[in-house]
Amino acid sequence: MPDKQNKITDTKANSQLLGTLPDGCRLCIKGKKSVLFLTGICDKDCFYCPLSEQRKGTKKMWINEKEVNKDTDIIDEIKKCSSTGVGITGGEPLIDIDRFCHYVTLLKKEFGSHFHIHAYTTKIDLTDDEIKKLNQSGLDALRFHIFDISRLQKIKDTAEFKIGIEIPLVPGKEKILKKLIKDSESIIDYMNLNELEYSDTNCKRMEKQGFELKEFEDYAVKDSIELGQELLKYAAENTKNMSIHLCTASTKYDYQYWNRMKHRAENIRRPWETVTRQGLIRKGVILENPDIISKKLSLTPTTYTHTNNRIETTVKNAQRAAKKGLDAAIVLAMPTDDSFDFELTPLDKKGNQKE
């Protein structure tokens, strides 16, 4: 039986944990970690790769949902999200070590040494010179997407950053994953097991592999999370100090993503906007000629703006406009850089939302 130290616990974010939660995961769950997409170029061809057509194979960069054109775009977005760390991903972010280290150094200089930075890589053939550059950059942790650890000990011997393994839970790979857990115990600081997910770009290859959706309107793969739970139990019974985080699709979407949205929404909302419990920005809109309507309703400058050929204002002002026979609605907008309408509900002549 596992001892108390090897007890499996439930986090408060729909995930399970054996041992200690990695610093990067702790920040992610709180929505305090931004994602720096460094490149879509990768020398691997994983059938389950979820990258969108917009990003896969491109040299473009994104910070969260914002495309990066200059370094200050990254810093600005991190501040808007109140992030205290960044996860650097791709593609293969280490395909150009010098470029990678530039961004690690930039962020450490801007936000301080305590700003946590981890990265994801398949690059297991790091040279001594490359490891030295990573050490000097201030990188906190490197998470390897690998199933063969034969070269990992050499990296561990000289790395000044934490070493982790982060891999998807592919049903049918039970024996391989159990061996990976057992063999890597003395080398790595932690392991992340991710629920396997469908995406628009990997679905055909996933179907060819025989995988099915867990349930209707769900992107998670059937039997993936059950495999993760079995591996947690195996690790609890067969390792001494292993730390493993079982990260579900819900953890990523309901906690990591939406908690970050809430932070961003609170930071960017304008005086006439409110933030919903989910993290959307709520406001009123008047879908008529902006120049005429602002005067007709006697709107004060601090309660509205002209944008996208409409007036955006308080919900109360939109209701007033509807009662005057004007075309008005209540909008729930995403707090992302493009700030698109997530939902637009027209108002009737009484100022109530139409069914």
C-alpha positions as CSV (number, residue, x, y, z in Angstrom):
1,M,0.0,0.0,0.0
2,P,1.3,3.5,-0.7
3,D,2.4,5.5,2.2
4,K,1.0,8.9,3.2
5,Q,3.6,10.7,1.0
6,N,2.4,8.7,-2.0
7,K,-1.3,9.5,-1.5
8,I,-3.3,10.5,-4.6
9,T,-5.2,13.7,-4.0
10,D,-7.8,15.7,-5.9
11,T,-6.8,19.3,-6.8
12,K,-9.5,21.9,-6.8
13,A,-9.2,22.1,-10.6
14,N,-10.6,18.8,-11.9
15,S,-7.2,17.1,-11.8
16,Q,-5.4,14.6,-9.7
17,L,-2.0,14.7,-8.1
18,L,0.6,12.4,-6.7
19,G,3.3,14.2,-4.8
20,T,4.0,17.9,-5.3
21,L,2.3,20.1,-7.9
22,P,4.9,21.7,-10.2
23,D,5.2,25.5,-9.9
24,G,4.1,26.0,-13.5
25,C,1.0,23.9,-13.1
26,R,0.1,25.8,-9.9
27,L,0.2,29.1,-11.7
28,C,-1.7,27.7,-14.7
29,I,-4.6,26.5,-12.6
30,K,-4.9,30.0,-11.1
31,G,-4.9,31.5,-14.6
32,K,-1.6,33.3,-13.7
33,K,0.5,31.9,-16.6
34,S,0.5,33.2,-20.1
35,V,1.4,31.1,-23.1
36,L,4.2,32.2,-25.5
37,F,3.9,30.4,-28.8
38,L,7.4,30.8,-30.2
39,T,7.1,29.0,-33.5
40,G,5.0,26.5,-35.4
41,I,8.0,24.8,-36.9
42,C,8.7,21.3,-35.6
43,D,10.8,18.4,-36.8
44,K,8.4,15.8,-35.4
45,D,5.1,14.6,-36.8
46,C,3.0,13.4,-33.9
47,F,-0.4,12.1,-35.0
48,Y,-2.1,13.7,-32.1
49,C,-0.6,17.2,-32.6
50,P,-3.5,19.7,-31.9
51,L,-2.0,22.8,-33.5
52,S,-4.4,24.8,-35.7
53,E,-3.8,25.3,-39.4
54,Q,-3.2,29.0,-38.5
55,R,-0.2,28.1,-36.4
56,K,1.2,24.8,-37.6
57,G,4.3,25.2,-39.7
58,T,4.5,29.0,-39.4
59,K,7.3,31.1,-38.1
60,K,4.8,33.5,-36.5
61,M,4.6,34.1,-32.8
62,W,1.6,34.5,-30.4
63,I,1.3,35.5,-26.8
64,N,-1.9,33.9,-25.7
65,E,-4.4,34.9,-28.4
66,K,-2.4,37.9,-29.6
67,E,-0.1,37.7,-32.6
68,V,3.4,39.1,-31.8
69,N,4.9,41.7,-34.0
70,K,7.4,43.1,-31.5
71,D,8.8,42.2,-28.1
72,T,6.7,44.9,-26.3
73,D,3.5,43.0,-27.5
74,I,4.6,40.1,-25.3
75,I,5.2,42.3,-22.2
76,D,1.9,44.2,-22.7
77,E,-0.2,41.1,-23.0
78,I,1.4,39.5,-19.9
79,K,0.6,42.6,-17.9
80,K,-3.0,42.7,-19.1
81,C,-3.4,39.1,-17.8
82,S,-1.6,39.8,-14.5
83,S,0.5,36.7,-15.3
84,T,3.4,35.8,-12.9
85,G,4.9,33.2,-15.3
86,V,5.0,32.0,-18.9
87,G,4.9,28.6,-20.6
88,I,6.9,28.6,-23.9
89,T,5.6,26.2,-26.5
90,G,5.4,25.5,-30.3
91,G,6.1,23.7,-32.6
92,E,9.5,23.1,-31.3
93,P,10.5,26.2,-29.3
94,L,14.2,25.1,-28.9
95,I,14.7,24.7,-32.7
96,D,16.6,28.0,-32.4
97,I,18.3,28.1,-28.9
98,D,19.5,31.7,-29.2
99,R,16.1,33.0,-30.1
100,F,14.5,31.0,-27.3
101,C,17.0,32.3,-24.8
102,H,16.5,35.9,-26.0
103,Y,12.8,35.7,-24.9
104,V,13.6,34.0,-21.5
105,T,16.2,36.6,-20.7
106,L,13.8,39.4,-21.9
107,L,11.0,38.3,-19.6
108,K,13.3,37.7,-16.6
109,K,14.7,41.2,-17.0
110,E,11.3,42.8,-17.4
111,F,9.4,40.9,-14.6
112,G,12.2,39.8,-12.3
113,S,13.9,36.5,-11.4
114,H,10.8,35.2,-9.6
115,F,8.8,35.3,-12.8
116,H,8.4,31.6,-13.6
117,I,9.3,30.3,-17.1
118,H,8.9,26.7,-18.3
119,A,9.0,25.3,-21.8
120,Y,8.0,22.3,-23.7
121,T,10.3,20.4,-26.0
122,T,11.0,17.1,-27.8
123,K,14.7,18.1,-28.2
124,I,16.5,15.4,-26.2
125,D,19.8,15.8,-28.1
126,L,20.8,19.1,-26.4
127,T,24.5,19.8,-26.5
128,D,26.6,20.9,-23.6
129,D,26.8,24.4,-25.1
130,E,23.0,24.5,-25.6
131,I,22.4,23.5,-22.0
132,K,24.8,26.1,-20.8
133,K,22.8,28.8,-22.8
134,L,19.6,27.6,-21.2
135,N,21.2,27.8,-17.7
136,Q,22.4,31.3,-18.3
137,S,19.0,32.4,-19.6
138,G,17.3,31.8,-16.3
139,L,14.9,29.1,-17.5
140,D,13.1,27.5,-14.5
141,A,12.0,24.2,-16.0
142,L,12.0,22.2,-19.2
143,R,9.3,19.7,-19.9
144,F,10.3,16.9,-22.3
145,H,7.7,15.3,-24.6
146,I,9.5,12.0,-24.8
147,F,8.9,8.3,-24.3
148,D,12.6,7.3,-24.3
149,I,14.8,8.7,-21.5
150,S,18.1,7.2,-22.6
151,R,19.6,10.7,-23.1
152,L,17.9,12.5,-20.3
153,Q,20.4,11.7,-17.5
154,K,23.1,13.6,-19.4
155,I,20.9,16.7,-19.5
156,K,20.0,16.3,-15.8
157,D,23.7,16.2,-14.8
158,T,24.4,19.7,-16.1
159,A,21.0,21.4,-16.1
160,E,20.4,24.2,-13.6
161,F,16.6,24.1,-14.4
162,K,14.1,21.5,-13.3
163,I,13.5,18.5,-15.6
164,G,10.0,17.3,-16.2
165,I,8.2,14.9,-18.7
166,E,4.9,16.0,-20.1
167,I,3.1,13.5,-22.4
168,P,-0.4,12.7,-23.6
169,L,-2.3,9.8,-22.3
170,V,-2.6,7.6,-25.4
171,P,-4.9,4.6,-24.8
172,G,-3.1,1.4,-25.5
173,K,0.3,2.7,-24.3
174,E,-0.1,1.4,-20.7
175,K,3.1,-0.8,-20.7
176,I,5.2,1.9,-22.3
177,L,4.0,4.6,-19.8
178,K,4.5,2.4,-16.8
179,K,8.0,1.7,-17.8
180,L,8.6,5.4,-18.4
181,I,7.4,6.2,-14.9
182,K,9.6,3.6,-13.3
183,D,12.7,4.4,-15.3
184,S,12.5,8.2,-15.0
185,E,11.8,8.3,-11.2
186,S,15.4,9.0,-10.2
187,I,16.0,11.5,-13.1
188,I,13.0,13.9,-13.3
189,D,11.5,16.4,-10.9
190,Y,7.9,15.7,-12.0
191,M,5.7,14.3,-14.7
192,N,2.6,15.7,-16.3
193,L,0.1,13.3,-17.8
194,N,-2.4,15.1,-20.2
195,E,-5.8,13.8,-21.2
196,L,-5.6,13.2,-24.9
197,E,-7.8,15.5,-27.0
198,Y,-9.2,15.7,-30.5
199,S,-8.7,19.0,-32.4
200,D,-10.0,20.1,-35.8
201,T,-6.6,19.3,-37.3
202,N,-5.8,16.0,-35.7
203,C,-9.3,14.3,-35.8
204,K,-8.8,12.4,-39.1
205,R,-5.5,10.9,-37.9
206,M,-6.9,10.1,-34.5
207,E,-9.9,8.3,-36.1
208,K,-7.5,6.2,-38.2
209,Q,-5.7,5.2,-35.0
210,G,-9.1,4.0,-33.7
211,F,-9.7,6.6,-31.0
212,E,-13.2,7.8,-30.1
213,L,-14.6,10.8,-28.3
214,K,-15.4,10.4,-24.7
215,E,-18.9,11.7,-25.1
216,F,-20.9,13.9,-27.5
217,E,-19.7,17.5,-27.8
218,D,-16.5,16.7,-25.9
219,Y,-13.0,16.9,-27.3
220,A,-11.5,14.4,-24.9
221,V,-10.6,10.9,-26.0
222,K,-12.4,7.9,-24.6
223,D,-10.4,5.9,-22.0
224,S,-7.6,8.5,-21.8
225,I,-8.4,9.7,-18.3
226,E,-9.0,6.2,-17.1
227,L,-5.4,5.3,-18.2
228,G,-4.1,8.3,-16.3
229,Q,-5.8,7.2,-13.1
230,E,-4.4,3.7,-13.5
231,L,-0.9,5.2,-14.0
232,L,-1.3,7.3,-10.9
233,K,-2.2,4.3,-8.9
234,Y,0.8,2.4,-10.4
235,A,3.2,5.2,-9.5
236,A,1.8,5.4,-5.9
237,E,2.4,1.7,-5.4
238,N,5.7,1.4,-7.2
239,T,7.7,4.6,-6.7
240,K,8.9,6.4,-3.6
241,N,9.0,10.1,-4.3
242,M,7.4,10.5,-7.8
243,S,5.4,13.6,-8.5
244,I,2.7,13.2,-11.2
245,H,0.0,15.6,-12.2
246,L,-3.0,14.2,-14.1
247,C,-4.2,17.2,-16.1
248,T,-7.6,16.8,-17.7
249,A,-9.2,18.7,-20.6
250,S,-11.4,20.4,-18.1
251,T,-8.4,21.6,-16.1
252,K,-7.0,23.3,-19.1
253,Y,-10.3,24.8,-20.3
254,D,-12.4,25.5,-17.2
255,Y,-9.5,26.6,-15.0
256,Q,-6.3,27.5,-16.8
257,Y,-8.0,29.3,-19.7
258,W,-11.0,30.9,-18.1
259,N,-9.1,32.0,-15.0
260,R,-6.7,33.8,-17.2
261,M,-9.6,35.3,-19.1
262,K,-11.0,36.7,-15.8
263,H,-7.7,38.4,-14.9
264,R,-7.5,40.0,-18.4
265,A,-11.2,41.0,-18.3
266,E,-10.8,42.8,-15.0
267,N,-7.7,44.6,-16.3
268,I,-9.0,45.8,-19.6
269,R,-12.7,46.5,-18.9
270,R,-13.9,50.0,-19.5
271,P,-16.0,52.0,-17.0
272,W,-19.3,51.0,-18.6
273,E,-18.4,47.3,-18.7
274,T,-18.7,44.5,-16.1
275,V,-17.1,41.1,-15.9
276,T,-19.3,38.0,-15.6
277,R,-18.5,35.2,-13.2
278,Q,-17.2,33.1,-16.2
279,G,-14.9,35.9,-17.3
280,L,-16.7,37.5,-20.2
281,I,-17.2,41.3,-20.6
282,R,-20.8,42.4,-20.4
283,K,-22.0,45.6,-22.0
284,G,-24.8,47.3,-23.8
285,V,-24.7,48.2,-27.5
286,I,-26.8,50.4,-29.7
287,L,-26.8,49.3,-33.3
288,E,-27.7,52.7,-34.9
289,N,-25.9,55.7,-36.3
290,P,-23.5,56.5,-33.5
291,D,-23.3,60.3,-34.1
292,I,-27.0,60.8,-33.9
293,I,-27.7,58.4,-31.0
294,S,-25.1,59.7,-28.6
295,K,-26.8,63.1,-28.7
296,K,-30.3,61.8,-28.7
297,L,-29.7,59.9,-25.5
298,S,-27.5,62.6,-23.9
299,L,-24.7,60.1,-23.2
300,T,-21.8,61.4,-21.1
301,P,-18.3,60.8,-22.5
302,T,-17.4,58.4,-19.7
303,T,-20.3,56.0,-20.4
304,Y,-19.9,55.1,-24.0
305,T,-17.6,54.8,-27.1
306,H,-18.0,54.6,-30.9
307,T,-16.6,51.4,-32.3
308,N,-17.4,48.9,-35.0
309,N,-20.1,51.2,-36.3
310,R,-22.1,51.0,-33.1
311,I,-22.2,52.6,-29.6
312,E,-20.9,50.5,-26.8
313,T,-22.2,51.6,-23.4
314,T,-23.8,50.5,-20.1
315,V,-26.5,47.9,-20.2
316,K,-28.8,50.5,-18.6
317,N,-28.2,52.9,-21.5
318,A,-28.9,50.1,-24.0
319,Q,-32.2,49.4,-22.3
320,R,-33.1,53.1,-22.4
321,A,-32.3,53.1,-26.1
322,A,-34.5,50.1,-26.7
323,K,-37.4,51.7,-24.9
324,K,-37.1,54.7,-27.3
325,G,-37.5,52.2,-30.2
326,L,-33.8,52.0,-31.1
327,D,-32.0,48.8,-32.1
328,A,-30.1,47.8,-29.0
329,A,-28.7,44.6,-27.4
330,I,-26.7,43.2,-24.6
331,V,-23.3,41.8,-25.6
332,L,-21.0,39.3,-23.9
333,A,-17.6,39.8,-25.4
334,M,-14.4,37.8,-25.1
335,P,-11.7,39.7,-23.2
336,T,-9.1,38.6,-25.7
337,D,-7.0,40.9,-27.9
338,D,-9.6,40.7,-30.8
339,S,-12.5,41.2,-28.3
340,F,-15.1,39.5,-30.4
341,D,-18.8,39.2,-29.5
342,F,-19.3,35.8,-27.8
343,E,-23.0,36.4,-27.5
344,L,-25.4,39.2,-28.7
345,T,-28.9,39.3,-27.3
346,P,-31.3,41.9,-28.8
347,L,-33.6,43.9,-26.5
348,D,-37.3,44.4,-27.0
349,K,-39.1,47.7,-26.8
350,K,-39.5,47.3,-23.0
351,G,-35.7,46.9,-22.6
352,N,-35.9,43.2,-21.9
353,Q,-33.8,40.5,-23.6
354,K,-35.6,38.8,-26.4
355,E,-36.1,35.1,-26.2
